């Protein structure tokens, strides 16, 4: 069943155009602009989101030694990133993840972004429910897929560092996110 939800998610997000206008902006529970649903990186580079994305991206220093090891593991992987543009953890970690992805040569088509709401009636849900059946309880959550199957996930903040956590996930070493003690 989980495989079905992942397949539907990949199909839904694959239809995005990189020149698509920002028509999925709404207001968060505090009245601030919020993105919802499948988006592209370009959406995060437009105001008001660029105000936090750009400096957090530019100020992050990639652990180049560990990131160099990541490069050999990125082929045939898809990264599905659930985030909230209203969420402090997302604002901190997502630009850093992108800096690592850029360093490692991850192609834009390998990354699917799904923005979730912070409204009480749709908390951590997207308008078309790409999160359904995927146990998205905290954001950011990065699902790492190979051949459409989830191999592991990063949840909210790194255990060691973003690069070291990703290396463990991508190399299929033992990894447990901060909330999952069973993997």
C-alpha positions, 0 to 999 in steps of 0.5 A: 500500500505504501508503494502505491502512495509513493507511486501516486506522489511521484506522478503528481509531482512529476507534472510540474513545470519549472516555469510554473507561476506560484499559484499555490500560495495561501496564508498560514495560520498567522496570516503569512504567505505559505506554499502548499502542494507540489512545488519546485525549488524556484518557488523557494527562490521567490519572495517572501520565501527567498528571504530565508532560503537564500541566506540559509543556503549561502551560509551553509558550509558543506562537509566536503569530505563526507559529501564527496562520498555521497556522490557515488550513491545518488544515481537512481535515487529520488528524494521526496522532501516534505516541508512547511514554509512556515516551519523553522526546522524546514527553513533551516534544513531545506536550504542546507539539503539543497546546498548538499544536493547541489554539491553532489550533482543531484539533478532537479528531476531527482527532487520532489518538493511537497509543501504542507499546511499548518492550519489546524484542519490540514496540519502537515497535509498538502491540498492533494494529500501527497503525504497520505499513507507515508507517515509524515508527522514532522517536517522537514521529512526527506524520503530517499527512494530507489526504484520507487521504494523508500530505503530510509528517511531523514526527519526534522533534524540530523542525528550526526550531521546532514551529510553523515546522516545522508551517507548512512541512508544512501549507503544503506548503513544502519541509520535511525532518525531522531524519532525512529528507534526501530530501524 
